[in-house]
Amino acid sequence: MTRFPPVRILTVVALLGMLRGPGGPAVAQDEPTPPTDTVEVTLTEALVRALGASPEVDQRRAQRQFAAARSTEARANRFLTDVSLSTAYSFAPGLDDVPDDATEDNIYLEPDVNNDWGLDALRPFGRFEISVQQPIWTWGELSGNIRAARHGVDVETARVDQKALEVSARAGEVYYNLLLTEALDRLADRTQEVVDRAKREIQRLLDEGDEGVSQADLFQTRLTEEEVKRRVVQIEQNQATARSALRRLLFLPEGTAVVPAPDELRPIEFSVHPDSLDYYIQRAVQNRPEIDQAEAGVKARKALVDVAQSDYYPKIGVQASLSQSITLPERPNPENPFVGDAFAGTGTRTGIGIQQNLNFGQTAAQVEQAQAELESVRHQRTAARQLVRFEVEEAYRSLITAKMDVESRDRSTTISGEWLRTEQVNFDLDLGSTEDLVKAVRADLEAQARYLEAVKRYNVAVLNLLDATGTLADRAEHGTLLEPTP
């Protein structure tokens, strides 16, 4: 009786639970519109494109620009803190009962001269005044505001870097999700081909009357075929979702197909630093934007404490003003230091002024508030340092685990392949059993799928470690993302 090698393919049902993408169950969708353009991106290109197109990063950059403008404003307050120009326009009265012999120098001595408010006597009147203030000594108020604004820019810069890290890590994971779905899709295609060949072979043997094959084998194969078809649809939908996610993350036009380059899922070439965990923790302390943000926040709050305390002391400054009143036709304006006309003439005031806030109770409360906010930011800095250390250690240990998993899964695929080849030879020589061959096929298919998933987890773990050390976005932008760590 002839043995039936293709019957081993019936066990592809064991693979079905592993042929799944990174998402959940697939949902039936309408047939997608054929892509009008194809964009091929490497991992580095995907991260750089995502950073360049991300509105989240742009939003943080806009906030940094706002902080930079506030810093410029604070520096501008050092000189001519207050410069203002005010103008007013109205009507001025004319003069009534002016003697014929009155002159501009003695008209103010004439007792009968009055202002004439009649409509026909009114004339255009204009007044402008320009005033300036220049602080001389503010007990740290101006310098404190300048320092606080400058460190505020540092805070926003760190927030930009933090968001860039988030976007980079997200883009990297989506990229490898797509590579995984494509690899599983190819594995599913090979499985489908094997099932089709098994079904045709069983049908041929049934037609020939082979007693080693029964209708049950055919029904089992057909049920397996249907299950494979359902899983293939799920993989295809997960693949479409991953491709759409990457396209939207890169903000490419609708209808654009994103293709990873290379299209084969392989482990990233990454060497763990000889100093291991301590090295990565030090890198994180130097590069993580959360720590930079906390440090800048502490400095800004210290400066604001100085600003609040400055209200205990008098502020000294210089103030000057110049005013000019004009009435047309011009009213007489005697050159007498004791006589002035509100509707004509020039005035000026210049001198040193002292301003003292006498509400010391409010000042004390404001200083206490500023010191409390400073303590709050200090605690945030302590927490940020500890959190960064924890995240680095977690990412490092996850990478070690993922690396070991990849190596083990790789050895498993080698072992399962050798086992399968041995069982095939034994089966062909009539030395093995169908059950052993079925187990070998199952182990080989499972090993391949598990290896692909392990590679994806390892690659994402590498990106997570670079993210935890604060170097992911910088390495991507400088084209050194995939260079091994020295």
Residue pairs with C-beta under 8 A, 6 or more apart in sequence:
1 210
1 211
1 212
2 210
2 212
3 212
3 427
3 430
3 434
4 201
4 202
4 205
4 210
4 212
4 213
4 434
5 424
5 427
5 428
5 437
6 197
6 198
6 201
6 202
7 198
7 202
7 213
7 217
7 434
7 438
8 427
8 434
8 437
8 438
8 440
8 441
9 194
9 195
9 197
9 198
9 221
9 441
10 198
10 217
10 220
10 221
10 224
10 438
11 438
11 441
11 442
12 191
12 194
12 195
12 224
12 228
12 441
12 445
13 223
13 224
13 227
14 442
14 445
14 446
15 187
15 191
15 442
15 445
15 446
15 449
16 227
16 228
16 231
18 445
18 446
18 449
18 450
18 453
19 184
19 187
19 188
19 191
19 231
19 232
19 234
19 235
19 449
20 184
20 231
20 234
20 235
20 238
21 177
21 180
21 181
21 184
21 234
21 235
21 238
21 239
21 241
21 242
22 177
22 180
22 181
22 238
22 242
22 456
23 177
23 238
23 241
23 242
25 234
26 233
26 234
26 235
26 236
26 237
26 238
27 237
28 237
29 237
29 240
32 240
33 255
34 255
35 255
35 256
35 257
36 255
36 256
37 253
37 255
37 256
37 257
38 256
38 257
38 258
38 259
39 250
39 252
39 256
39 257
39 258
39 259
40 259
40 260
40 261
41 49
41 175
41 250
41 258
41 259
41 260
41 261
42 260
42 261
42 262
43 172
43 175
43 260
43 481
43 482
44 476
44 479
44 481
44 482
46 171
46 172
46 175
46 246
46 249
46 250
46 260
47 168
47 171
47 172
47 175
47 472
47 473
47 476
47 481
48 476
48 477
49 171
49 250
50 167
50 168
50 170
50 171
50 249
50 250
51 57
51 164
51 167
51 168
51 171
51 473
51 476
51 477
53 250
53 251
54 163
54 164
54 167
54 251
56 163
56 166
56 167
57 160
57 163
57 164
57 167
59 163
60 156
60 159
60 160
60 162
60 163
61 160
63 156
63 159
64 153
64 156
64 157
64 159
64 160
66 156
67 149
67 152
67 153
67 155
67 156
68 153
68 156
70 149
70 152
71 146
71 149
71 150
71 152
71 153
73 149
74 142
74 145
74 146
74 148
74 149
74 150
75 146
75 149
77 142
77 145
77 146
78 135
78 142
78 146
79 134
80 132
80 133
80 134
81 133
81 134
81 135
81 142
81 317
82 131
82 132
82 133
83 130
83 131
83 132
83 133
84 130
84 131
84 132
85 128
85 129
85 130
86 128
86 129
86 130
87 126
87 127
87 128
87 129
88 126
88 127
88 128
89 124
89 125
89 126
89 127
90 125
91 122
91 123
91 124
91 125
92 122
92 123
92 124
92 125
92 327
92 331
92 343
93 115
93 116
93 117
93 121
93 122
93 123
93 343
94 115
94 116
94 118
94 121
94 122
94 123
95 107
95 113
95 114
95 115
95 116
95 331
95 332
96 113
96 114
96 115
96 116
96 121
97 112
97 113
97 114
98 107
98 110
98 113
99 110
99 112
99 113
102 110
102 113
104 332
104 333
104 334
105 334
105 335
105 336
106 334
107 113
107 332
107 334
108 334
108 336
108 339
123 327
123 328
123 329
124 327
124 328
125 325
125 326
125 327
125 328
125 343
126 325
126 326
126 327
127 323
127 324
127 325
127 326
128 323
128 324
129 321
129 322
129 323
129 324
130 321
130 322
130 323
131 319
131 320
131 321
131 322
132 319
132 320
132 321
133 317
133 318
133 319
134 317
134 318
134 319
135 142
135 315
135 316
135 317
136 316
136 317
136 318
136 352
137 315
137 316
137 317
138 310
138 315
138 316
138 317
139 309
139 310
139 312
139 313
139 315
140 306
140 307
140 309
140 310
141 306
141 307
141 310
141 311
141 315
143 306
144 303
144 304
144 305
144 306
144 307
144 310
145 303
145 307
146 303
147 299
147 300
147 302
147 303
147 306
148 300
148 301
148 303
148 304
148 307
151 296
151 297
151 299
151 300
151 303
152 296
152 300
154 292
154 293
154 295
154 296
154 299
154 300
155 293
155 296
155 297
155 300
157 292
158 289
158 290
158 292
158 293
158 296
159 289
159 293
160 289
161 289
161 292
161 470
161 473
162 289
162 290
162 293
164 473
165 289
165 467
165 470
165 472
165 473
167 249
167 473
168 463
168 467
168 472
168 473
168 476
169 463
169 464
169 467
169 472
170 249
171 246
171 249
171 250
172 459
172 460
172 463
172 472
173 460
173 463
174 242
174 245
174 246
174 249
175 246
175 260
176 265
176 456
176 459
176 460
177 242
177 245
177 456
178 239
178 242
178 243
178 245
178 246
178 258
178 260
179 260
179 263
179 264
179 265
179 456
180 242
180 265
180 452
180 453
180 455
180 456
181 235
181 238
181 239
181 242
182 239
182 260
182 263
182 265
183 264
183 265
183 452
184 235
184 449
184 452
185 232
185 235
185 236
185 239
187 445
187 448
187 449
187 452
188 228
188 231
188 232
188 235
189 232
191 228
191 445
192 228
192 229
192 232
195 221
195 224
195 225
195 228
196 225
198 221
199 218
199 221
199 222
199 225
202 213
202 217
202 218
202 221
203 218
205 212
205 213
206 213
206 215
206 218
243 257
243 258
246 258
247 256
247 257
247 258
250 258
252 258
265 452
265 455
265 456
265 459
266 455
267 406
267 455
267 458
267 459
268 458
268 459
268 462
268 482
269 482
269 484
270 462
270 482
270 484
270 485
271 484
271 485
272 399
272 400
272 403
272 485
273 279
273 280
273 485
273 486
276 396
277 392
277 393
277 396
280 392
280 395
280 396
280 465
280 468
280 469
281 388
281 389
281 392
281 393
283 469
283 470
283 471
284 291
284 388
284 389
284 391
284 392
284 468
284 469
284 470
285 291
285 385
285 388
285 389
286 470
287 469
287 470
287 471
287 474
288 384
288 388
288 468
288 469
288 470
289 470
290 384
290 387
290 388
291 381
291 384
291 385
291 388
293 384
294 377
294 380
294 381
294 384
294 385
295 381
297 377
297 380
297 381
298 374
298 377
298 378
298 381
300 377
301 370
301 373
301 374
301 377
302 374
304 370
304 373
304 374
305 367
305 370
305 371
305 374
307 370
308 363
308 366
308 367
308 369
308 370
309 367
311 357
311 363
311 366
312 360
312 363
313 356
314 354
314 355
314 356
315 354
315 355
315 356
316 352
316 353
316 354
317 352
317 353
317 355
318 350
318 351
318 352
318 353
319 349
319 350
319 351
319 353
320 348
320 349
320 350
320 351
321 348
321 349
321 350
322 346
322 347
322 348
323 346
323 347
323 348
324 345
324 346
324 347
325 341
325 342
325 343
325 344
325 345
325 346
326 344
327 343
327 344
330 344
331 341
331 343
331 344
332 341
332 344
333 341
333 344
333 345
340 347
357 363
388 468
391 468
392 465
392 468
392 469
394 468
395 461
395 464
395 465
395 467
395 468
396 465
396 468
398 461
398 464
398 465
399 458
399 461
399 462
399 464
399 465
401 461
402 454
402 457
402 458
402 460
402 461
403 458
403 461
405 454
405 457
405 458
406 451
406 454
406 455
406 458
408 454
409 447
409 450
409 451
409 454
409 455
410 451
412 447
412 450
412 451
413 444
413 447
413 448
413 451
415 447
416 440
416 443
416 444
416 446
416 447
416 448
417 444
417 447
419 440
419 443
419 444
420 440
420 441
420 443
420 444
422 440
423 432
423 436
423 437
423 439
423 440
424 437
424 440
426 432
426 436
427 433
427 434
427 437
463 472
466 472
466 475
466 481
472 481
475 481
475 483
